[in-house]
Amino acid sequence: MGTRTVITLIFLLLPFVSAYSQATNSSLSETHQRIRKAVDAGEIQIAISELRTLRDTDASAFSANNFDYLLGRLSERAGDAAGAQAGYESVASRNSLLASHAVWRLAQLARSSGDLVLERERLRQFLISTSSNQLREVAILRLGESFWESGDFSAIPGVLRPLISSTNKPLAREAMTLTAEALLRIGKTPEARDIFVRLLMQMPDASRPDDFALTAARELDKLESSQTPRVPLSEAEHLLRASVYQFNRDFDGARVHYEAVVQQNPKNPTVPNALYQIGRGYYLQQRYDDALKYFQRVSNEFPESSSARDAIAFTAGSYNRMKRTDDAIAAYKLFITRFPDAPNLDRTYLNIVDALHEAGRHGEALDWVRQIRSRFSGQLGATLALFAQMRIHLAQGSWSEVVADAGELKRISDLGGTRVAGGTSVSEITFLQALALEQLGKSAEAIELYLSVPDGRNEYYGQLATDRLQALAGSASTGTLITRREQSLRTQAKQALDRGQAEEARVLAQSALRLGSNANRKETIEILKRAYQSLPAYSPAIPALVSLGRQNLFAGDSSDKKSSIADELLFLGLYDEAVPLLSIIGSPTTPSQSNGSTSAVVNEYTIASLALRGGLADTAVRYGERLWRTIPADLVLELAPRQLVDLLYPVPHRDSLLKHATTRGVDPRFVLSIARQESRFQAAAKSVAAARGMMQFIPSTADEVAKQLGKSNFQQDELYNPDTAVLFGSHYLASLFREFPSEPEAVAGAYNGGSDNVARWIARSRSNDAERYVPEIGFAQTKDYIFKVMTNFRAYQQFYDSNLQRQ
């Protein structure tokens, strides 16, 4: 056959070759879409089956598109370690864009199987393959931990040396701690001691000692206790270690050092505070008899010290918790006499009112209210005294007096809110006034007042008011009254809409909705929808998703490797790995598909949506809350785009919640509500009170729960594991619900402020109804906490059933 004939034949065949190529790409694209759909839907086995079929029929396309990495990830999720390893090894063996990711996954698989030697081999391979300094440092730290777990302590100092000077201070301090612990194990005690001292002396924030400072203090104490003869510490060293223990709520450890300060020089100026801190530790451990001894020593032996003022205040508080009311009042009076110029002196007067109220001595309490209102006239203290009077009248069932107190309070501009202990708000006052009117049989007035309390996604009292309205609607005596009012509001809303007055129609329709029966709800919703359509703020559009990830099969790498890896992971639907890379790279810059430009809002929505799909609830909530700042708080949530609602109220760790909460009789939606408020679902969160993990457990509570669960070797850092956090949270909440049955507000308050305090506030209110005892909550933080947890709970109940299935 001649050359010309061959060329002619090739040209004749080209259309068929091209058609075959297009058909192949089309088929592959359809396969990819099926895989993505299955992955997004959580149908792991379907996706695995599709991937295996593709691997067997088109091996080159399978590897060229890194589907072997996806198969590894999905196999790992399905519990198929061998399949996962095969997938990752396939990626790692070639010069793939995801090779270093595959090696990291192989290292994790080796660790989970207990093969630490293989894990270290993989980590070394990873260090060679990755160009990210941040990831290299994490891998080096893990390498050091692997040597530790293997008992090869001598290798650790050399491995971790590069991290000691890292600009990532928490990582550097963790590396220092592990190095020092290793040095101790190999007998290099002086070198270990030097590092522990550095960890104490170089704390990033001395007011908030971290875990590494606590470890250093404990190890140094162990070293010194074994010395013969013991070398005495300086006063400064004792005080430093005591402060580290005290912050981390290890009061027994702190006490040792404070006692040493007192014994070394009983007349030293630091002694009063040391004694006070010992007493405060006992107080927080609820060992009030022991606490009193130290508080009294401070006030008797050092009456002119600044610590004496705090000691007398805590003396009164201790007596009050011991139900020694007269002793508590005597201590408060002593405080007033000795410190007439103390800041916030009104608080001491108010404490007397609360102590008498708690003891049921209402007449004496009201006498003190009158004194406070006269002594602090025109100041916030007088307002708080009036609110205390209202609460006393509420506990007595003196409904007419409650109405009068509320009317007076509503004329005052500053009610304190949740920024001060014993503060209140217009919503709280109005709700209680309506409740009193309802008790007095003045239903029409009560209904109007309930309607005046704003309801919305962050309005606790608005929710309670709506609940009361629904209860009135179901009552034989008030149902007709509610029905007439609802019909009137709905008619007015229609008329306002016909006049083009959308805002007025919205307000009227939302009020009607709060009153409405199920029979009329659909009609009211339709009116509200029409009103929202004319009000841009109430019609939040779903931002256009920025197009991210490579869209074509066999796409080449871009010049920016981080972007390329992120695009590849997005292409595979592995959002949990892609979103952190996007955060490092910065906001997406690909033009929006809708308008050709990318706004900050669109970018944030894209990242939030991807984070949600990847199970990164903390990232989704963080971005979601920013998106919701421009949306009115009273927008009816059921009319908001569900995609936006999901960003505010995600459901992470579903399996753990159903396993640990449901089996203990705790609504998993309530656990979610607590976790959302505690940490926004951040697994590694640590608070200023040394609370750890997603559920924010303080060490003493965590140790008690661990004992109940039979975890003899429990370590506090285990709380950073989400499943452990959910287990501990569910177990602890179950115990609180046994103490406060069917009282979620009381349980939320106990979780934040202690069950003993909640019991006191309930007793003070003379009622087990939340609407009666929540106003009594004396800690501003705890009161605000209850408001937020309960609004979370309401939203989760609205959108999910008790099995966490979407409603």
CORUR-V272521 format. One record per pair of residues at least 12 apart in sequence whose C-alpha atoms are under 7 Angstrom apart, sorted by the first residue. I is the first residue (numbers start at 1). J is the second residue. Records with the same first field share a line. If there is no record, write none. Layout:
# CORUR-V272521
I: J / J
This chain:
# CORUR-V272521
35: 47 / 50
36: 573
44: 74
48: 71 / 74
51: 71
64: 554
65: 553 / 554
68: 87 / 88 / 90 / 91
69: 87 / 88 / 91 / 102
70: 572
71: 84 / 87
72: 84 / 85 / 87 / 88
85: 106
88: 102 / 103 / 106
97: 565
98: 565
100: 126 / 129 / 130
103: 122 / 126
104: 123 / 126
106: 122
107: 119 / 122 / 123
116: 146 / 150
120: 143 / 146
123: 139 / 143
137: 163
140: 159 / 160
141: 160 / 175
144: 156 / 159 / 160
153: 182 / 185 / 186
154: 182 / 186
156: 179 / 182
157: 179
160: 175 / 179
163: 175
164: 176
173: 212
174: 212
176: 195
177: 212
180: 192 / 195 / 196
193: 220
196: 216 / 220
199: 212 / 213 / 216
200: 213 / 216
208: 247 / 688
209: 244 / 247
213: 244
214: 244 / 245
217: 241
235: 261
238: 257 / 258 / 261
239: 257 / 258
242: 254 / 257 / 258
247: 689
248: 689 / 690
251: 281
255: 278
258: 274 / 278
262: 274
272: 298 / 302 / 305 / 307
273: 307
275: 294 / 298
276: 294 / 295 / 298 / 307 / 311
278: 294
279: 291 / 292 / 294 / 295
288: 318
292: 315 / 318
295: 311 / 312 / 315
298: 311
299: 311 / 312
309: 335
312: 331 / 335
313: 332 / 335
315: 331
316: 328 / 329 / 331 / 332
320: 355
325: 355
329: 352
332: 348 / 352
346: 381
349: 372
350: 385
353: 365 / 368 / 369
357: 392 / 764
358: 764
362: 392
366: 389
369: 385 / 386 / 389
372: 385
373: 385
383: 415
384: 422 / 423
390: 402 / 405
391: 776
395: 765 / 766
399: 436 / 439 / 440
402: 433 / 436
403: 433 / 436
406: 429 / 430 / 433
410: 426
418: 780 / 781 / 784
419: 780
420: 780
421: 778 / 779 / 780
422: 778 / 780
427: 453 / 461
428: 461
430: 449 / 453
431: 450 / 453 / 461 / 465
434: 446 / 449 / 450
447: 469
450: 465
451: 511
453: 465
455: 634
456: 633 / 634 / 635 / 636
457: 633 / 634 / 791
458: 633 / 788 / 791
459: 791
460: 787 / 790 / 791
466: 514
469: 515
470: 515
473: 515
482: 515
486: 512 / 515 / 516
489: 508 / 509 / 512
490: 508 / 509 / 512 / 524
492: 508
493: 505 / 508 / 509
494: 527
497: 531
502: 531 / 534 / 535
503: 531
505: 531
506: 528 / 531
509: 524 / 527 / 528
537: 631 / 632
538: 631 / 632 / 635
540: 631
542: 641
543: 602 / 605
544: 592 / 594 / 602
545: 592 / 602 / 605 / 606
546: 590 / 591 / 592 / 593 / 602 / 603 / 606
547: 590 / 592 / 593
548: 567 / 590
549: 566 / 567 / 568 / 570 / 571
550: 567 / 568 / 571
551: 571
562: 581 / 585
566: 578 / 581 / 582
574: 614
575: 610 / 611 / 613 / 614
576: 611 / 614 / 615 / 616
579: 607 / 610 / 611
587: 603
588: 603
601: 627
604: 623
608: 620 / 623 / 624 / 647
612: 647
615: 652
617: 650 / 652 / 681
618: 680 / 681 / 682
620: 647
621: 647 / 648 / 680
624: 647 / 648
625: 648
649: 796
656: 723 / 726
657: 726
660: 726 / 727 / 730
661: 730
664: 731 / 734
665: 734
666: 730 / 734
667: 802
668: 802
669: 793 / 796 / 797 / 802
670: 793
671: 730
673: 789 / 792 / 793
674: 789
675: 694 / 695
677: 788 / 789
678: 694 / 695 / 696
679: 694 / 695
681: 694
682: 694
683: 720 / 721 / 722
684: 720
692: 719 / 720
693: 719 / 720 / 725
694: 720 / 722 / 725
695: 725 / 729
699: 716
705: 728 / 732
745: 770 / 786
746: 758
748: 786 / 789
749: 782 / 786
752: 782
753: 782
761: 773 / 776 / 777
